[in-house]
Amino acid sequence: MNETKFCINCGKEIPENATFCSFCGADQKTAATAETQTDGNTTTGKQSTPPEHDNMWTALKLGMKQTFTWSQRITRPQYWWLYLDLMLIALILTFTLGLKVYSFPAFAAHVNVLQAVLLLIYSALMCWISVMQFTAGARRLHDSNRSAHYLWFSLIPIVGPILIIVFMCQRSKPAGERFDRFASQPKPWTHKWWTWCLLVLFTLLYAGSVNIIARDNAVDSALTTTSNSDSTSDSDDSYADSDSYDDSDSDSTDTDSDTDSDTDSDTDSESDSSSDTDSITVGDDDIDISDQKTYNTSYSDSSWTGSTFKIDKVTVYKTDGAYTIGSGSDKRDFNGVVKVHMSIHAGRDISAYPTQAKLSTNDGQQVDADMDSDDFDGDLNSGTDTDGNLYFELSKLSSVKDITSIRLKWDASYDTDDYDDDNDFKTYDATLNLN
């Protein structure tokens, strides 16, 4: 019976003494020369080393040695032992470093040096074992006489990963020797510059994605904490309100005569200051007020499209203590609030956005309108009348009398098909003296 071998290119069975493949025409001399050199090196050695028994340790050593090796083969036991090793390492890294790096971003408004170091270490190790697993999969496919291009099947949902698992579980085939022709590596991957460049690039990309996820987790956690604290404070306020209601009922007969005598003085002082128990509501938040001052203004602008924007009242509030707004890098404290009442009459179909206005004060502060301002702007049909309050939180306010003037800027526009119409957009700029 004639002896046979497998083509180094297509893997088809051909006669042992064939110099060219009868199926694809590939030259077989290269493989014969490499095989002869390998046999010669083995013969000249002092003593052949017996093959190691496949286990977790030998598979891990082989995987580390061949991290960036594509063209060789790896047997079925070696692959699955290595797979088990890498899964265990990934679990250990996740519980020791992963939970820490995913809980808080290393790169936000300020760089947390310790968190950044942990993030880079975690990302580098996870990228290393990922590359090791990927190249091992390619060599396992070679061992079953399949090209590494079969890994593209993993992109097919559900069916693709199942096919890959089936391929990885199949026995070795002698025809897979055709992938060994590129196996000669003059030096290990640790001595090649391009392998380190790839690892650094993968590490930075992985670290960036982890940092984004950690930032989102921190924002969600802050929002959850704020929501819980708000619900707790609302519950406490409801109990306090019920107690004060009971007290007011028991004392109502004693205070009726005092109420009549104090009505005038309370009315006069309402626009200048308030008692310690007053509060305002911005969105879902109740803000306690220690002092306030209200100003009547007469701003009116009808210069654009027959639409009229009026500001008739501005109130400056001093909060009872410091409050916090925003989350993450946008988190800040405030102890003052400016409320601006505005009304709009649309002379035509317009889009106006005073709730996105910027406010600047005479003491050098500039803030954006709070997102919880009244929803009275946007797309307005012709003839529409609407009004609402704009809220602006001030980071520093010693006294309500410190604010003597404010400047307000907002945008408005309308749709038009006339490219020569330069009047379709307007920025309003209103300066109000408070006195």
Kinemage of the C-alpha trace (Angstrom):
@kinemage 1
@onewidth
@group {chain A} dominant
@subgroup {mainchain}
@vectorlist {calphas} color= white
{ca met a 1} P 0.000 0.000 0.000
{ca asn a 2} L 1.350 3.401 -0.949
{ca glu a 3} L 2.077 5.760 1.941
{ca thr a 4} L 0.346 9.124 1.914
{ca lys a 5} L 0.693 12.561 3.436
{ca phe a 6} L -1.364 15.745 3.572
{ca cys a 7} L -0.875 18.826 1.424
{ca ile a 8} L 0.650 21.735 3.364
{ca asn a 9} L -1.749 24.163 1.648
{ca cys a 10} L -5.165 22.568 1.152
{ca gly a 11} L -4.863 19.605 3.561
{ca lys a 12} L -5.895 17.021 0.939
{ca glu a 13} L -4.367 13.511 1.071
{ca ile a 14} L -1.586 13.032 -1.518
{ca pro a 15} L 1.174 10.398 -2.121
{ca glu a 16} L 4.166 10.472 0.227
{ca asn a 17} L 6.703 11.120 -2.561
{ca ala a 18} L 4.681 13.862 -4.281
{ca thr a 19} L 6.517 17.162 -4.706
{ca phe a 20} L 3.427 19.074 -5.814
{ca cys a 21} L -0.193 18.795 -4.702
{ca ser a 22} L -2.422 17.368 -7.427
{ca phe a 23} L -5.382 19.362 -6.066
{ca cys a 24} L -4.001 22.878 -5.495
{ca gly a 25} L -0.506 22.651 -7.056
{ca ala a 26} L 1.322 23.764 -3.891
{ca asp a 27} L 5.045 22.947 -3.640
{ca gln a 28} L 5.700 20.337 -0.921
{ca lys a 29} L 9.492 20.738 -0.764
{ca thr a 30} L 9.345 23.492 1.876
{ca ala a 31} L 7.599 21.273 4.379
{ca ala a 32} L 9.949 18.386 3.690
{ca thr a 33} L 12.982 20.598 4.281
{ca ala a 34} L 11.587 21.967 7.561
{ca glu a 35} L 10.712 18.455 8.739
{ca thr a 36} L 14.217 17.219 7.904
{ca gln a 37} L 15.792 20.072 9.861
{ca thr a 38} L 13.560 19.353 12.839
{ca asp a 39} L 14.449 15.664 12.819
{ca gly a 40} L 18.140 16.546 12.552
{ca asn a 41} L 17.992 18.882 15.541
{ca thr a 42} L 16.229 16.213 17.585
{ca thr a 43} L 18.806 13.590 16.659
{ca thr a 44} L 21.800 15.758 17.543
{ca gly a 45} L 20.374 16.545 21.015
{ca lys a 46} L 21.861 14.791 23.966
{ca gln a 47} L 18.573 13.353 25.160
{ca ser a 48} L 14.974 13.825 24.007
{ca thr a 49} L 12.594 15.372 26.533
{ca pro a 50} L 9.475 13.296 27.126
{ca pro a 51} L 6.206 15.146 26.454
{ca glu a 52} L 4.567 16.730 29.473
{ca his a 53} L 1.206 15.446 30.655
{ca asp a 54} L -1.573 17.887 29.835
{ca asn a 55} L -2.890 19.691 32.909
{ca met a 56} L -3.772 23.190 34.074
{ca trp a 57} L -0.171 24.217 34.670
{ca thr a 58} L 1.323 22.933 31.398
{ca ala a 59} L -1.582 24.410 29.413
{ca leu a 60} L -1.122 27.808 31.102
{ca lys a 61} L 2.626 27.808 30.388
{ca leu a 62} L 1.972 26.979 26.742
{ca gly a 63} L -0.700 29.669 26.466
{ca met a 64} L 1.593 32.321 27.966
{ca lys a 65} L 4.422 31.302 25.655
{ca gln a 66} L 2.201 31.397 22.557
{ca thr a 67} L 0.130 34.479 23.402
{ca phe a 68} L 0.662 36.010 19.962
{ca thr a 69} L 1.151 32.746 18.020
{ca trp a 70} L -1.424 32.100 15.294
{ca ser a 71} L 0.049 29.539 12.931
{ca gln a 72} L 0.739 26.554 15.177
{ca arg a 73} L -1.699 24.057 16.706
{ca ile a 74} L -2.955 23.227 20.169
{ca thr a 75} L -4.578 19.923 21.105
{ca arg a 76} L -8.067 19.563 22.497
{ca pro a 77} L -6.950 18.821 26.114
{ca gln a 78} L -4.460 21.693 26.061
{ca tyr a 79} L -7.113 24.137 24.831
{ca trp a 80} L -9.777 23.258 27.403
{ca trp a 81} L -7.282 23.196 30.290
{ca leu a 82} L -6.146 26.669 29.209
{ca tyr a 83} L -9.781 27.804 28.935
{ca leu a 84} L -10.379 26.691 32.529
{ca asp a 85} L -7.227 28.511 33.683
{ca leu a 86} L -8.226 31.776 32.031
{ca met a 87} L -11.802 31.653 33.353
{ca leu a 88} L -10.529 31.186 36.916
{ca ile a 89} L -8.024 34.034 36.499
{ca ala a 90} L -10.759 36.307 35.121
{ca leu a 91} L -13.018 35.527 38.091
{ca ile a 92} L -10.235 36.276 40.564
{ca leu a 93} L -9.432 39.567 38.830
{ca thr a 94} L -13.105 40.537 38.780
{ca phe a 95} L -13.608 39.985 42.505
{ca thr a 96} L -10.282 41.511 43.584
{ca leu a 97} L -9.952 44.470 41.196
{ca gly a 98} L -13.023 44.556 38.961
{ca leu a 99} L -15.542 45.440 41.666
{ca lys a 100} L -13.286 48.301 42.746
{ca val a 101} L -12.626 49.816 39.303
{ca tyr a 102} L -16.273 49.551 38.215
{ca ser a 103} L -17.562 51.277 41.365
{ca phe a 104} L -15.958 54.684 40.827
{ca pro a 105} L -14.353 56.358 37.762
{ca ala a 106} L -10.612 56.987 37.883
{ca phe a 107} L -10.784 59.834 35.380
{ca ala a 108} L -13.569 62.339 36.048
{ca ala a 109} L -13.385 66.001 37.044
{ca his a 110} L -10.296 65.051 39.058
{ca val a 111} L -7.929 62.124 38.523
{ca asn a 112} L -7.879 59.551 41.318
{ca val a 113} L -4.284 58.263 41.141
{ca leu a 114} L -4.852 55.035 43.097
{ca gln a 115} L -8.014 54.259 41.147
{ca ala a 116} L -6.168 54.948 37.878
{ca val a 117} L -3.349 52.539 38.792
{ca leu a 118} L -5.840 49.794 39.709
{ca leu a 119} L -7.770 50.432 36.483
{ca leu a 120} L -4.645 50.119 34.298
{ca ile a 121} L -3.464 46.945 36.061
{ca tyr a 122} L -6.897 45.349 35.748
{ca ser a 123} L -7.241 46.369 32.088
{ca ala a 124} L -3.747 45.114 31.151
{ca leu a 125} L -4.323 41.686 32.731
{ca met a 126} L -7.795 41.297 31.217
{ca cys a 127} L -6.477 42.236 27.758
{ca trp a 128} L -3.600 39.789 28.086
{ca ile a 129} L -5.811 36.809 28.937
{ca ser a 130} L -8.298 37.865 26.223
{ca val a 131} L -5.566 37.820 23.557
{ca met a 132} L -4.303 34.509 24.929
{ca gln a 133} L -7.787 32.993 24.675
{ca phe a 134} L -8.358 34.352 21.164
{ca thr a 135} L -5.109 33.042 19.669
{ca ala a 136} L -5.568 29.700 21.418
{ca gly a 137} L -8.925 29.398 19.670
{ca ala a 138} L -7.247 29.972 16.318
{ca arg a 139} L -4.648 27.247 17.006
{ca arg a 140} L -7.390 24.824 18.134
{ca leu a 141} L -9.170 25.332 14.805
{ca his a 142} L -5.886 24.657 13.010
{ca asp a 143} L -5.558 21.395 14.926
{ca ser a 144} L -8.950 20.319 13.546
{ca asn a 145} L -7.799 21.312 10.014
{ca arg a 146} L -9.851 24.517 9.903
{ca ser a 147} L -8.807 28.053 9.181
{ca ala a 148} L -8.890 30.651 11.958
{ca his a 149} L -11.405 32.541 9.825
{ca tyr a 150} L -14.046 30.250 11.334
{ca leu a 151} L -13.855 32.515 14.390
{ca trp a 152} L -15.972 35.006 12.416
{ca phe a 153} L -18.899 32.680 13.117
{ca ser a 154} L -18.868 33.948 16.703
{ca leu a 155} L -20.423 37.196 15.425
{ca ile a 156} L -23.595 35.321 14.462
{ca pro a 157} L -26.042 35.544 17.398
{ca ile a 158} L -26.797 32.280 19.243
{ca val a 159} L -25.886 29.926 16.371
{ca gly a 160} L -22.343 31.225 15.858
{ca pro a 161} L -20.983 30.556 19.383
{ca ile a 162} L -22.561 27.091 19.351
{ca leu a 163} L -20.758 26.237 16.109
{ca ile a 164} L -17.455 27.480 17.541
{ca ile a 165} L -17.877 25.268 20.624
{ca val a 166} L -18.569 22.250 18.363
{ca phe a 167} L -15.409 22.965 16.345
{ca met a 168} L -13.318 23.343 19.500
{ca cys a 169} L -14.523 19.954 20.805
{ca gln a 170} L -13.537 17.955 17.721
{ca arg a 171} L -10.507 15.673 17.630
{ca ser a 172} L -7.152 16.532 16.111
{ca lys a 173} L -6.683 15.811 12.427
{ca pro a 174} L -3.316 15.017 10.840
{ca ala a 175} L -4.157 17.287 7.921
{ca gly a 176} L -3.841 20.198 10.340
{ca glu a 177} L -0.068 19.933 9.940
{ca arg a 178} L -0.399 22.259 6.964
{ca phe a 179} L -0.700 25.192 9.393
{ca asp a 180} L 2.725 24.430 10.931
{ca arg a 181} L 4.676 25.722 7.960
{ca phe a 182} L 4.734 29.256 9.429
{ca ala a 183} L 5.575 28.076 12.937
{ca ser a 184} L 9.230 29.172 12.981
{ca gln a 185} L 9.634 32.164 15.337
{ca pro a 186} L 13.167 33.461 15.836
{ca lys a 187} L 12.339 35.071 19.185
{ca pro a 188} L 9.507 35.004 21.741
{ca trp a 189} L 6.696 37.546 21.615
{ca thr a 190} L 8.033 39.315 24.712
{ca his a 191} L 11.043 40.416 22.643
{ca lys a 192} L 8.969 41.972 19.853
{ca trp a 193} L 7.999 45.645 19.992
{ca trp a 194} L 4.743 45.326 18.051
{ca thr a 195} L 3.238 42.846 20.526
{ca trp a 196} L 3.773 45.295 23.385
{ca cys a 197} L 2.287 48.110 21.296
{ca leu a 198} L -0.827 46.025 20.712
{ca leu a 199} L -1.132 45.206 24.399
{ca val a 200} L -0.792 48.877 25.364
{ca leu a 201} L -3.399 49.897 22.778
{ca phe a 202} L -5.864 47.208 23.910
{ca thr a 203} L -5.246 48.179 27.543
{ca leu a 204} L -6.020 51.863 26.939
{ca leu a 205} L -9.188 51.055 24.980
{ca tyr a 206} L -10.360 48.615 27.640
{ca ala a 207} L -9.558 51.074 30.450
{ca gly a 208} L -11.486 53.822 28.673
{ca ser a 209} L -14.598 51.663 28.318
{ca val a 210} L -14.396 50.563 31.970
{ca asn a 211} L -14.016 54.187 33.098
{ca ile a 212} L -17.138 55.190 31.125
{ca ile a 213} L -19.143 52.367 32.695
{ca ala a 214} L -17.832 53.296 36.157
{ca arg a 215} L -18.824 56.927 35.613
{ca asp a 216} L -22.355 55.900 34.602
{ca asn a 217} L -22.580 53.630 37.649
{ca ala a 218} L -21.495 56.482 39.917
{ca val a 219} L -24.113 58.816 38.401
{ca asp a 220} L -26.858 56.209 38.812
{ca ser a 221} L -25.793 55.596 42.401
{ca ala a 222} L -25.848 59.323 43.151
{ca leu a 223} L -29.304 59.694 41.623
{ca thr a 224} L -30.591 56.731 43.626
{ca thr a 225} L -29.146 58.149 46.845
{ca thr a 226} L -30.650 61.565 46.123
{ca ser a 227} L -34.029 60.024 45.379
{ca asn a 228} L -33.989 58.047 48.623
{ca ser a 229} L -32.978 61.085 50.677
{ca asp a 230} L -35.701 63.173 49.031
{ca ser a 231} L -38.348 60.585 49.802
{ca thr a 232} L -37.146 60.388 53.407
{ca ser a 233} L -37.226 64.166 53.825
{ca asp a 234} L -40.701 64.324 52.246
{ca ser a 235} L -41.915 61.730 54.725
{ca asp a 236} L -40.459 63.694 57.630
{ca asp a 237} L -42.032 66.896 56.334
{ca ser a 238} L -45.441 65.244 56.115
{ca tyr a 239} L -45.225 64.182 59.770
{ca ala a 240} L -44.124 67.665 60.765
{ca asp a 241} L -46.978 69.225 58.805
{ca ser a 242} L -49.523 66.968 60.467
{ca asp a 243} L -48.186 67.886 63.915
{ca ser a 244} L -48.271 71.604 63.144
{ca tyr a 245} L -51.809 71.222 61.817
{ca asp a 246} L -52.931 69.642 65.086
{ca asp a 247} L -51.257 72.413 67.066
{ca ser a 248} L -52.872 75.101 64.960
{ca asp a 249} L -56.319 73.613 65.556
{ca ser a 250} L -55.877 73.687 69.320
{ca asp a 251} L -54.654 77.286 69.313
{ca ser a 252} L -56.992 78.742 66.688
{ca thr a 253} L -59.372 80.332 69.164
{ca asp a 254} L -56.528 82.106 70.939
{ca thr a 255} L -54.974 83.577 67.786
{ca asp a 256} L -58.032 84.915 65.929
{ca ser a 257} L -57.856 88.344 67.546
{ca asp a 258} L -54.097 88.566 67.059
{ca thr a 259} L -54.448 87.732 63.362
{ca asp a 260} L -56.608 90.768 62.648
{ca ser a 261} L -54.189 93.159 64.314
{ca asp a 262} L -51.136 91.725 62.553
{ca thr a 263} L -52.547 91.472 59.019
{ca asp a 264} L -51.218 94.817 57.850
{ca ser a 265} L -47.701 94.291 59.177
{ca asp a 266} L -47.490 90.792 57.645
{ca thr a 267} L -48.556 92.112 54.259
{ca asp a 268} L -45.934 94.850 54.332
{ca ser a 269} L -43.107 92.511 55.240
{ca glu a 270} L -44.021 89.731 52.814
{ca ser a 271} L -42.066 91.230 49.937
{ca asp a 272} L -38.998 91.959 52.051
{ca ser a 273} L -38.422 88.908 54.226
{ca ser a 274} L -39.992 85.651 55.283
{ca ser a 275} L -40.060 83.520 58.382
{ca asp a 276} L -37.821 80.530 58.934
{ca thr a 277} L -40.574 78.054 58.011
{ca asp a 278} L -41.175 79.340 54.428
{ca ser a 279} L -40.081 77.214 51.484
{ca ile a 280} L -40.249 77.119 47.701
{ca thr a 281} L -40.662 74.098 45.444
{ca val a 282} L -38.330 73.616 42.463
{ca gly a 283} L -39.307 70.484 40.555
{ca asp a 284} L -39.708 67.772 43.179
{ca asp a 285} L -37.496 69.474 45.769
{ca asp a 286} L -38.696 71.661 48.651
{ca ile a 287} L -36.122 74.323 49.569
{ca asp a 288} L -36.354 76.060 52.942
{ca ile a 289} L -36.021 79.847 52.769
{ca ser a 290} L -34.527 82.062 55.470
{ca asp a 291} L -34.959 85.391 53.652
{ca gln a 292} L -36.410 86.702 50.398
{ca lys a 293} L -36.945 89.931 48.500
{ca thr a 294} L -39.364 90.485 45.607
{ca tyr a 295} L -38.984 93.148 42.917
{ca asn a 296} L -41.617 94.268 40.414
{ca thr a 297} L -40.108 94.896 36.972
{ca ser a 298} L -41.494 96.321 33.754
{ca tyr a 299} L -39.360 94.646 31.076
{ca ser a 300} L -41.162 94.145 27.764
{ca asp a 301} L -39.772 93.453 24.254
{ca ser a 302} L -42.045 93.333 21.163
{ca ser a 303} L -39.384 94.049 18.540
{ca trp a 304} L -39.338 90.578 16.919
{ca thr a 305} L -42.090 88.949 14.788
{ca gly a 306} L -44.815 90.737 16.720
{ca ser a 307} L -44.089 88.494 19.708
{ca thr a 308} L -43.914 89.963 23.196
{ca phe a 309} L -41.666 88.774 26.038
{ca lys a 310} L -42.392 90.312 29.446
{ca ile a 311} L -40.686 89.989 32.844
{ca asp a 312} L -42.844 91.423 35.604
{ca lys a 313} L -41.400 89.972 38.798
{ca val a 314} L -38.016 88.865 40.148
{ca thr a 315} L -37.589 87.237 43.568
{ca val a 316} L -34.265 86.641 45.314
{ca tyr a 317} L -34.218 83.888 47.942
{ca lys a 318} L -31.640 83.126 50.636
{ca thr a 319} L -31.847 79.417 51.487
{ca asp a 320} L -31.853 78.075 55.020
{ca gly a 321} L -28.501 76.287 54.768
{ca ala a 322} L -26.649 74.876 51.753
{ca tyr a 323} L -28.309 72.617 49.174
{ca thr a 324} L -26.776 70.384 46.491
{ca ile a 325} L -27.716 70.185 42.835
{ca gly a 326} L -26.495 67.894 40.050
{ca ser a 327} L -24.363 64.777 40.284
{ca gly a 328} L -20.903 63.554 39.313
{ca ser a 329} L -18.699 66.262 37.815
{ca asp a 330} L -21.696 68.657 37.618
{ca lys a 331} L -22.417 68.462 41.332
{ca arg a 332} L -22.336 71.806 43.176
{ca asp a 333} L -23.718 73.520 46.268
{ca phe a 334} L -25.932 76.603 46.368
{ca asn a 335} L -27.416 78.836 49.040
{ca gly a 336} L -29.404 81.287 46.925
{ca val a 337} L -32.146 81.148 44.292
{ca val a 338} L -33.352 83.755 41.797
{ca lys a 339} L -36.901 83.278 40.469
{ca val a 340} L -37.878 85.177 37.305
{ca his a 341} L -41.499 85.283 36.151
{ca met a 342} L -41.853 85.627 32.369
{ca ser a 343} L -44.835 85.742 30.021
{ca ile a 344} L -44.814 85.204 26.240
{ca his a 345} L -47.242 86.200 23.493
{ca ala a 346} L -46.402 84.540 20.158
{ca gly a 347} L -47.016 86.835 17.198
{ca arg a 348} L -46.392 83.927 14.796
{ca asp a 349} L -45.323 80.284 15.000
{ca ile a 350} L -42.059 80.461 16.946
{ca ser a 351} L -39.711 78.385 19.066
{ca ala a 352} L -38.587 80.113 22.261
{ca tyr a 353} L -36.327 78.704 24.944
{ca pro a 354} L -36.122 80.934 28.037
{ca thr a 355} L -35.806 77.771 30.197
{ca gln a 356} L -32.330 77.424 28.645
{ca ala a 357} L -31.408 80.986 29.556
{ca lys a 358} L -28.199 82.157 31.206
{ca leu a 359} L -28.332 84.570 34.128
{ca ser a 360} L -25.474 86.747 35.347
{ca thr a 361} L -25.535 88.875 38.492
{ca asn a 362} L -23.881 92.102 39.552
{ca asp a 363} L -21.525 90.174 41.883
{ca gly a 364} L -19.994 88.170 38.999
{ca gln a 365} L -21.946 84.913 39.087
{ca gln a 366} L -23.246 83.244 35.917
{ca val a 367} L -25.586 80.238 36.016
{ca asp a 368} L -27.909 78.319 33.692
{ca ala a 369} L -31.622 77.982 34.301
{ca asp a 370} L -32.567 74.969 36.400
{ca met a 371} L -33.933 72.034 34.405
{ca asp a 372} L -36.922 71.957 36.772
{ca ser a 373} L -38.081 75.445 35.769
{ca asp a 374} L -41.695 75.694 34.629
{ca asp a 375} L -42.359 74.130 31.236
{ca phe a 376} L -43.912 77.025 29.345
{ca asp a 377} L -41.630 77.457 26.331
{ca gly a 378} L -40.667 75.473 23.216
{ca asp a 379} L -42.761 75.452 20.029
{ca leu a 380} L -45.516 78.078 20.325
{ca asn a 381} L -48.293 78.557 17.762
{ca ser a 382} L -49.279 82.029 16.611
{ca gly a 383} L -51.491 83.817 19.132
{ca thr a 384} L -50.408 81.630 22.067
{ca asp a 385} L -50.109 83.209 25.510
{ca thr a 386} L -48.020 81.402 28.116
{ca asp a 387} L -46.094 82.206 31.276
{ca gly a 388} L -44.001 80.519 33.949
{ca asn a 389} L -41.134 80.814 36.417
{ca leu a 390} L -37.432 80.396 35.737
{ca tyr a 391} L -35.181 79.280 38.605
{ca phe a 392} L -31.466 79.994 38.894
{ca glu a 393} L -29.361 78.580 41.778
{ca leu a 394} L -26.572 80.846 43.084
{ca ser a 395} L -23.508 79.232 44.624
{ca lys a 396} L -22.864 82.144 46.989
{ca leu a 397} L -25.302 84.594 48.491
{ca ser a 398} L -24.687 86.332 51.814
{ca ser a 399} L -27.801 88.487 51.717
{ca val a 400} L -30.735 88.965 49.364
{ca lys a 401} L -29.805 92.645 49.173
{ca asp a 402} L -26.462 91.752 47.523
{ca ile a 403} L -28.209 91.156 44.181
{ca thr a 404} L -28.957 94.596 42.732
{ca ser a 405} L -29.108 93.747 39.007
{ca ile a 406} L -29.353 90.696 36.762
{ca arg a 407} L -28.771 90.069 33.068
{ca leu a 408} L -30.781 87.404 31.216
{ca lys a 409} L -30.053 85.950 27.743
{ca trp a 410} L -32.173 83.422 25.816
{ca asp a 411} L -32.818 82.420 22.191
{ca ala a 412} L -35.874 82.283 19.945
{ca ser a 413} L -36.382 81.365 16.275
{ca tyr a 414} L -38.913 80.449 13.616
{ca asp a 415} L -38.903 78.165 10.572
{ca thr a 416} L -38.666 79.683 7.118
{ca asp a 417} L -37.832 78.572 3.572
{ca asp a 418} L -36.476 82.008 2.689
{ca tyr a 419} L -32.681 81.739 2.761
{ca asp a 420} L -32.420 85.543 2.627
{ca asp a 421} L -34.445 85.938 5.827
{ca asp a 422} L -31.882 87.002 8.433
{ca asn a 423} L -34.541 87.661 11.054
{ca asp a 424} L -35.415 84.006 11.735
{ca phe a 425} L -33.206 83.853 14.841
{ca lys a 426} L -32.949 86.240 17.771
{ca thr a 427} L -31.013 86.299 21.030
{ca tyr a 428} L -32.749 88.287 23.728
{ca asp a 429} L -30.554 90.217 26.160
{ca ala a 430} L -32.365 91.765 29.124
{ca thr a 431} L -30.713 93.721 31.956
{ca leu a 432} L -32.908 94.326 34.999
{ca asn a 433} L -32.067 96.714 37.825
{ca leu a 434} L -33.538 95.503 41.103
{ca asn a 435} L -34.521 98.406 43.349
